[in-house]
Amino acid sequence: MKKIICSVILSIFAFNTFALSKINSAVEESESQEKVEKPKDDDDDDRHHSRRRHDDDYNHHSSYSEDESESLGVLLFKLICLGWAMNQLDTGYNQYPYSDGKNYIVNSFTGKNSSARLFAANVDTQALAFNSLGVGNETRFECMLSPFVRFYAGNTLLYNEDERSGFFRVGGSIPIIQFNTFSAFFDMGYMQWYGPSDADVLTDGDFMFGFVLKSSPIKPLILEARFLFQNVTNETQFCETTLHVGFMLYRNVELFGEFKRYSVDHDNGNKMEEIDGWTGGGLGVRAYF
């Protein structure tokens, strides 16, 4: 019985093969009569299929490369976030810079001690002098509420003959990294101008942002740099640059000097260009507690 079934199947398969070959022959003969023979068609088809395969391979490889780059980018971002969190969790503060003879910021690298705290604060005041803006005073208060956030407030008051101008600011900072040799913070807050003086354009309050860099590399030296920006209008920006050099005197007291540069930049459509600027500096004292 199995032999009969196999014979029938083989017969059907052979018949179908024969019939298909005849049909294909008839179709090819018909096409050859209707069309002029084009010997380059096969080459064109081969090139077309080859190009298509190449494009598919390239798109597949490109997609794989993009996915791989995206995965590496996500992994790198996660590692940066983890490193940032570990740095803040491992950060504490002595009472003032060099209070233990060496450190202000203490962590596993410098060796924590029983007196280390999770907060730190300082207040300073200085006498200022600017060309054309006049002379005056600047007072600031800063406090690390925790290793993860910093609060600050300050006021700058300048007198030029009978005119008074200045600004106050209040805001917070997010630490980027904290070590004794180098610390960086991202500042953001609100700054309100009052006046006017020569800085007639600076009469409004608005959001400000910037960066603060700090370092206490070797006793008794204290270094800082502050870069702050405020969009006064859509086309006008106020920029402040401050370079700070201080020396720890007795216990928690620092004597310092600062170089300051205020400028107003305007967008003329092609680039930001300075339309006004003032250079000045000051001497002051800071207390840590």
SULDA-V874185 format. One record per pair of residues at least 6 apart in sequence whose ideal C-beta (glycine too) atoms are under 7 Angstrom apart, sorted by the first residue. I is the first residue (numbers start at 1). J is the second residue. D is the distance in whole Angstrom. If there is no record, write none. Layout:
BEGIN
I|J|D  I|J|D
END
This chain:
BEGIN
87|177|6  87|178|6  88|147|5  88|148|5  88|175|6  90|107|4  90|108|5  91|105|6  91|107|5  91|147|4  91|178|5  92|106|5  92|107|7  92|112|6  92|116|3  92|117|6  92|118|6  93|104|7  93|105|6  93|106|7  93|116|6  93|117|5  93|119|7  93|120|4  93|144|7  94|100|6  94|103|6  94|104|5  94|106|6  94|115|7  94|116|6  95|115|7  95|252|7  95|288|7  96|104|7  96|251|7  96|252|4  96|288|4  97|104|4  97|216|5  97|222|6  97|248|6  97|288|7  98|104|7  98|219|5  98|220|6  98|248|6  100|113|7  102|219|7  103|110|5  103|180|5  104|180|6  104|216|5  105|178|5  105|179|6  105|180|5  105|183|7  106|112|5  106|113|7  106|116|5  110|180|7  118|146|6  118|147|6  119|143|7  119|144|5  119|145|6  119|146|7  120|144|4  121|142|7  121|143|4  121|289|6  122|142|5  122|286|6  122|287|6  122|288|5  123|141|5  123|287|6  124|140|5  124|284|6  124|285|7  124|286|4  125|137|7  125|139|5  125|284|6  125|285|7  126|138|5  126|258|7  126|282|4  126|283|6  126|284|2  127|137|6  127|282|6  127|283|6  127|284|7  128|135|6  128|136|5  128|137|6  128|138|5  128|158|7  128|280|6  128|282|4  129|135|5  129|280|5  129|281|7  129|282|7  130|158|6  130|278|5  130|280|3  131|278|6  131|279|6  131|280|7  132|198|5  132|278|6  133|158|5  133|160|6  133|165|7  133|197|6  133|198|6  133|199|7  133|278|5  133|280|7  134|158|5  134|159|5  134|160|3  134|197|7  135|158|7  135|159|6  136|156|7  136|157|5  136|158|4  136|159|5  136|166|7  137|157|6  138|154|7  138|156|5  138|282|7  139|154|6  139|155|6  140|152|7  140|154|4  141|152|7  141|153|5  141|154|7  142|150|7  142|152|5  143|150|7  143|151|5  144|150|5  145|151|6  147|175|7  147|178|7  149|172|6  149|174|7  150|172|6  150|173|4  150|175|7  150|185|6  151|172|5  152|171|6  152|173|7  153|169|7  153|170|5  154|168|7  154|169|5  155|166|7  155|168|4  156|166|5  156|167|6  157|164|7  157|166|4  158|165|5  158|166|5  158|197|7  160|197|5  163|197|5  165|194|7  165|195|3  165|196|6  165|197|4  165|199|6  166|194|6  166|195|7  167|191|6  167|192|6  167|193|5  167|194|7  168|192|6  169|189|6  169|190|7  169|191|4  169|208|7  170|189|6  170|190|6  171|187|6  171|188|6  171|189|2  171|190|6  172|188|7  172|189|6  173|185|4  173|186|6  173|187|5  173|212|7  174|185|7  174|186|5  175|183|7  175|185|5  176|184|4  176|185|6  176|186|6  177|183|6  177|184|5  180|216|5  181|215|6  181|217|5  182|215|5  183|214|4  184|211|7  184|213|5  185|211|7  185|212|4  186|211|6  187|209|6  187|210|5  187|211|7  187|212|6  187|228|7  188|209|5  189|208|6  190|205|6  190|207|6  190|208|7  191|205|6  191|206|7  191|208|4  191|230|5  192|205|3  193|202|4  193|203|6  193|204|6  193|205|7  195|202|7  195|203|6  196|203|6  201|232|6  201|236|6  201|264|6  202|232|6  202|238|6  202|264|7  204|232|6  206|230|6  206|231|6  206|232|6  208|228|6  208|229|6  208|230|4  209|229|6  210|226|7  210|227|5  210|228|4  210|229|6  211|227|5  212|224|7  212|226|5  213|224|7  213|225|5  214|224|5  215|223|4  216|222|6  219|248|7  220|247|5  220|248|4  221|247|7  222|246|4  222|247|7  222|248|7  222|254|6  222|256|7  223|244|7  223|245|6  224|244|4  225|242|7  225|243|6  226|242|4  227|241|6  228|240|4  229|237|6  229|239|6  230|237|7  230|238|5  231|237|6  232|238|5  235|266|6  235|267|4  236|264|6  236|266|5  237|265|5  237|272|7  238|264|6  239|263|5  239|265|6  240|262|6  241|261|4  242|258|6  242|260|5  243|258|7  243|259|5  244|256|6  244|258|5  245|256|6  245|257|6  246|254|5  246|255|7  246|256|3  246|286|7  247|254|7  247|255|6  248|254|5  249|255|6  252|287|6  252|288|4  252|289|6  253|285|7  253|287|6  254|285|7  254|286|4  255|285|6  256|284|6  256|286|6  257|281|7  257|283|5  258|281|6  258|282|5  259|281|5  260|280|5  260|281|6  261|277|7  261|279|5  262|277|7  262|278|5  263|274|5  263|276|7  263|277|4  264|274|7  264|275|6  264|276|4  265|272|4  265|273|7  265|274|5  265|275|7  266|273|6  266|275|5
END
